[in-house]
Each structure stands twice: as structure tokens, then as C-alpha cells.
């Protein structure tokens, strides 16, 4: 089973924001949150959906899909015979951080898992990041089985975080807790740092953490397991004036 993890670098998507062409989300501040589908629609949501970059535009096999344990199952294909790329923008139902990025069609008949969060997703294919763009289509990703920890980071931190163009990397340690504790002691601004669980898939090996400095929102960190069974912490976003 293939899965694409959250990326932390930024550069240009098909939605006009500065994110690098990546297969998974980079957080930014969301506008007014979208309306969640009805309970009946959520109950009937399939567990995978097909997205096609076709000669007549971007098309969906269904307009709603339920999350899997570590992401959402998508079959992304390109039938144009030409180079196409799929851009996405995920707006969480509860507000907070939205996710932007691009996916390269695989033309595989099997679904692949992408670490896209629940929310309303605007999708469109393009010839390049800024040209030959299709009309947007909308897909709802719903958290029917609670696989995703839904946390409004903007509300919890009480700030509009800015994603770092390059993540700040810190030393790895044997456990997530030790990695965060060591990182806290090396952050540039003095103060007492604490952490709270951030949004993300519960079964995802990469975890997100809200950072508080002296009780006030400071930023967002991610912790990723390494092959040597240690954990590497990163600071991926900061509150203004942090």
C-alpha cells in the first residue's frame, strides 16, 4: 500500500498560492469554513474515489469519499495523452488550517492513499502550475470513522500561522516526547514551551504538535520516525512575531 506523507516545503500550486509541487498538504490559514455534508451522505460515502484529468476537464467518479486509517484513497488518472497535474485545496469543515498541493496522476487502477485531511476539496487539473487550467470540481472528504484527529490549530493557537519555506530541523531522539523536549530547549526565543496534539491521522507515523510558549500559541511542529527507530522533530509553521 502506497501512502504520501505530509510535506513541509513550500513553492506554486494550481490555486495561486506559493507551495511547491508536492503530493501532500502544506498548511495555510483557511477562510470561512465550508458546510459539512449531511449525516445521510456521510453514512453512504464510498472509501475511494476516481479523479480523471480528461480531454473535457477534471472529472470525479463520486463527489464524496470517507477517510481511511492514514489518508484518503484516490485513483488519479490522466486520459488526455498529454502532461497534466492535479491541484487541490482542502478547506476543513471546522475552520482552521487549509491544505494546498498537487498530485501527479499515476494511471494506476489501484487506489493510493494520500494524507489529505477531511474537508471540502477544490480540484482541477492543469497543463502546468499556472496554465491550461480546468474548471474546478468539488470533492468532500469526510471523517466518518474518526480516523483523523480534527483540531482547529488556528483557534487553539489563537494566531494565523505562516508555513516556513524550509522547515527548521532539530536533533533526533529515542521517543517523540524526548525529541520535542530537546527541541524546546533549543528554540531561539526563551521561555517555557509546551505541546498539544495537532491535527492528523491517528495511525500516521508522522505526528503534528501545537507549540505554546509561556502559554501562548507559538507555532506547529511535526515529528517523523527514522529508520534507526529514533524520532526527528521539525518546526514547520510559526505564529506572527514568534
C-alpha positions as CSV (number, residue, x, y, z in Angstrom):
1,X,0.0,0.0,0.0
2,X,1.4,3.4,-1.0
3,X,1.0,6.4,1.1
4,X,2.1,10.0,0.7
5,X,3.1,11.8,3.9
6,X,2.7,15.5,4.8
7,X,5.3,17.7,3.1
8,X,6.8,20.7,4.8
9,X,8.5,22.6,1.9
10,X,6.8,25.4,0.0
11,X,7.0,26.8,-3.9
12,X,3.4,27.1,-6.8
13,X,0.1,25.3,-7.0
14,X,-2.8,25.4,-9.3
15,X,-4.7,27.6,-6.8
16,X,-2.3,30.6,-6.9
17,X,-0.6,30.0,-3.6
18,X,3.2,29.6,-3.1
19,X,3.6,25.9,-2.5
20,X,6.0,23.5,-4.2
21,X,4.6,20.8,-6.4
22,X,4.2,18.1,-3.8
23,X,1.9,15.1,-3.3
24,X,0.6,16.1,0.2
25,X,-0.6,19.1,2.1
26,X,1.1,22.2,3.4
27,X,-1.0,24.2,6.0
28,X,-2.2,27.7,5.4
29,X,-4.9,29.8,7.0
30,X,-8.5,28.9,5.9
31,X,-11.3,31.4,5.2
32,X,-14.9,30.9,6.3
33,X,-15.3,27.1,6.8
34,X,-17.4,25.1,4.3
35,X,-20.6,23.3,5.2
36,X,-20.3,19.6,6.1
37,X,-22.3,17.1,4.1
38,X,-25.5,15.7,5.7
39,X,-25.3,12.6,8.0
40,X,-27.1,10.6,5.4
41,X,-24.5,11.5,2.7
42,X,-21.6,10.8,5.1
43,X,-23.1,7.3,6.0
44,X,-23.2,6.4,2.3
45,X,-19.8,7.8,1.4
46,X,-17.5,5.3,-0.5
47,X,-14.0,4.6,0.7
48,X,-12.3,5.5,-2.6
49,X,-12.9,7.9,-5.5
50,X,-11.6,8.3,-9.0
51,X,-10.3,11.6,-10.3
52,X,-9.6,12.0,-14.0
53,X,-7.7,14.7,-15.9
54,X,-9.5,14.3,-19.2
55,X,-9.9,16.0,-22.6
56,X,-13.1,17.7,-21.4
57,X,-11.7,18.7,-18.0
58,X,-11.4,17.4,-14.4
59,X,-14.0,14.7,-13.5
60,X,-14.9,12.7,-10.4
61,X,-16.4,9.3,-10.1
62,X,-18.1,10.4,-6.9
63,X,-18.4,13.7,-5.1
64,X,-17.8,12.4,-1.6
65,X,-15.3,9.9,0.0
66,X,-14.6,8.7,3.5
67,X,-11.2,8.7,5.1
68,X,-9.1,5.6,5.6
69,X,-6.8,5.0,8.6
70,X,-3.9,7.0,7.3
71,X,-5.4,9.1,4.5
72,X,-7.9,9.1,1.6
73,X,-7.9,6.5,-1.2
74,X,-7.8,8.1,-4.6
75,X,-7.3,6.8,-8.2
76,X,-5.9,9.7,-10.1
77,X,-5.6,9.2,-13.9
78,X,-4.8,11.3,-17.0
79,X,-6.5,10.4,-20.2
80,X,-5.5,13.4,-22.2
81,X,-2.4,11.9,-23.7
82,X,-0.6,15.0,-22.6
83,X,1.2,16.0,-19.4
84,X,-1.3,17.0,-16.7
85,X,-1.1,17.7,-13.0
86,X,-3.9,17.7,-10.4
87,X,-4.0,20.6,-7.9
88,X,-6.0,20.5,-4.7
89,X,-7.1,22.9,-1.9
90,X,-8.7,21.3,1.2
91,X,-10.8,23.6,3.4
92,X,-11.6,22.0,6.8
93,X,-15.2,21.9,7.8
94,X,-14.4,23.2,11.3
95,X,-12.2,26.0,10.0
96,X,-8.5,26.5,10.8
97,X,-5.6,25.3,8.6
98,X,-6.3,24.6,4.9
99,X,-4.1,22.3,2.8
100,X,-2.7,23.1,-0.7
101,X,-0.7,21.0,-3.1
102,X,-0.5,19.0,-6.3
103,X,-0.8,15.3,-7.2
104,X,0.8,13.7,-10.3
105,X,-1.6,11.3,-12.0
106,X,-0.4,7.7,-11.8
107,X,-2.8,6.0,-14.2
108,X,-2.8,3.0,-11.8
109,X,-6.1,1.1,-11.5
110,X,-5.4,0.7,-7.8
111,X,-6.2,3.4,-5.3
112,X,-3.3,5.1,-3.5
113,X,-3.5,6.7,-0.1
114,X,-2.9,10.4,0.2
115,X,-2.7,12.2,3.5
116,X,-5.3,14.8,2.8
117,X,-7.4,16.0,5.7
118,X,-11.2,15.9,5.9
119,X,-12.9,18.9,4.4
120,X,-14.2,20.4,1.1
121,X,-11.6,19.9,-1.6
122,X,-11.4,22.1,-4.7
123,X,-9.7,20.2,-7.5
124,X,-8.6,21.0,-11.0
125,X,-6.0,19.7,-13.5
126,X,-3.6,21.9,-15.4
127,X,-1.1,21.8,-18.1
128,X,1.4,23.4,-15.8
129,X,1.1,25.0,-12.4
130,X,-0.2,28.3,-13.9
131,X,-1.5,27.5,-17.4
132,X,-4.1,25.3,-19.1
133,X,-6.3,25.1,-16.0
134,X,-9.6,23.2,-15.9
135,X,-12.7,24.4,-14.2
136,X,-12.7,23.4,-10.5
137,X,-14.7,20.5,-9.2
138,X,-15.5,19.8,-5.6
139,X,-15.0,16.7,-3.5
140,X,-16.0,16.2,0.1
141,X,-13.6,14.2,2.3
142,X,-15.5,13.1,5.5
143,X,-14.1,11.7,8.7
144,X,-16.9,9.1,9.2
145,X,-14.9,6.6,11.3
146,X,-12.9,9.1,13.3
147,X,-9.5,8.2,11.7
148,X,-8.5,11.8,11.7
149,X,-7.9,14.0,14.7
150,X,-9.7,17.2,13.9
151,X,-8.1,20.1,15.7
152,X,-8.6,23.8,14.7
153,X,-5.0,24.8,15.1
154,X,-5.7,28.5,14.3
155,X,-8.3,28.6,17.1
156,X,-6.2,26.7,19.6
157,X,-3.1,28.8,18.9
158,X,-5.1,32.0,18.6
159,X,-3.0,33.1,15.6
160,X,-2.8,32.8,11.9
161,X,0.3,30.6,11.4
162,X,2.7,31.1,8.5
163,X,4.3,28.0,6.9
164,X,8.0,28.1,6.8
165,X,9.6,27.8,3.3
166,X,12.2,25.5,4.8
167,X,11.4,23.5,8.0
168,X,13.6,24.0,11.0
169,X,15.2,20.6,11.7
170,X,16.3,19.5,15.2
171,X,18.2,16.6,16.6
172,X,16.5,13.1,16.7
173,X,15.8,11.3,20.0
174,X,14.6,7.8,21.0
175,X,11.0,8.9,21.6
176,X,8.6,11.6,20.3
177,X,8.5,13.2,23.8
178,X,12.3,13.3,24.2
179,X,12.6,14.8,20.7
180,X,10.1,17.6,21.5
181,X,11.7,18.3,24.9
182,X,15.2,18.6,23.3
183,X,13.8,20.8,20.6
184,X,12.1,23.1,23.1
185,X,15.4,23.7,24.8
186,X,17.0,24.8,21.5
187,X,14.2,27.1,20.1
188,X,15.5,30.6,19.6
189,X,13.0,32.5,21.7
190,X,13.5,32.0,25.5
191,X,10.5,30.8,27.5
192,X,8.7,27.7,28.8
193,X,7.5,25.6,25.9
194,X,4.6,23.1,26.0
195,X,3.0,21.0,23.3
196,X,-0.5,19.8,22.4
197,X,-1.6,17.2,19.8
198,X,-2.3,18.8,16.4
199,X,-4.5,17.7,13.6
200,X,-3.6,14.5,11.7
201,X,-4.4,10.8,11.1
202,X,-4.2,8.8,14.3
203,X,-2.4,6.0,12.6
204,X,0.0,8.3,10.7
205,X,3.7,7.7,11.9
206,X,4.3,11.4,11.3
207,X,2.6,13.4,14.1
208,X,1.8,17.1,14.4
209,X,2.1,19.2,17.6
210,X,0.9,22.7,18.5
211,X,3.7,24.7,20.2
212,X,2.9,27.1,23.1
213,X,5.5,29.5,24.6
214,X,4.6,30.7,28.1
215,X,1.1,29.6,27.5
216,X,0.6,31.5,24.2
217,X,0.5,30.0,20.7
218,X,3.9,29.9,19.0
219,X,3.8,27.5,16.1
220,X,3.5,24.0,14.8
221,X,5.9,21.1,14.8
222,X,6.0,17.7,13.2
223,X,7.8,14.6,14.4
224,X,8.8,11.9,12.0
225,X,10.2,8.4,12.8
226,X,13.5,7.5,11.3
227,X,14.8,4.1,10.1
228,X,17.1,3.8,13.2
229,X,13.9,3.9,15.4
230,X,14.5,7.4,16.6
231,X,12.3,10.5,16.0
232,X,13.2,13.7,14.2
233,X,11.3,16.9,15.2
234,X,10.7,19.9,12.8
235,X,9.2,23.3,13.2
236,X,7.0,23.7,10.1
237,X,4.9,26.9,10.9
238,X,5.1,29.9,13.2
239,X,2.7,32.4,14.6
240,X,3.5,36.1,13.7
241,X,6.3,37.6,15.8
242,X,7.4,34.2,17.1
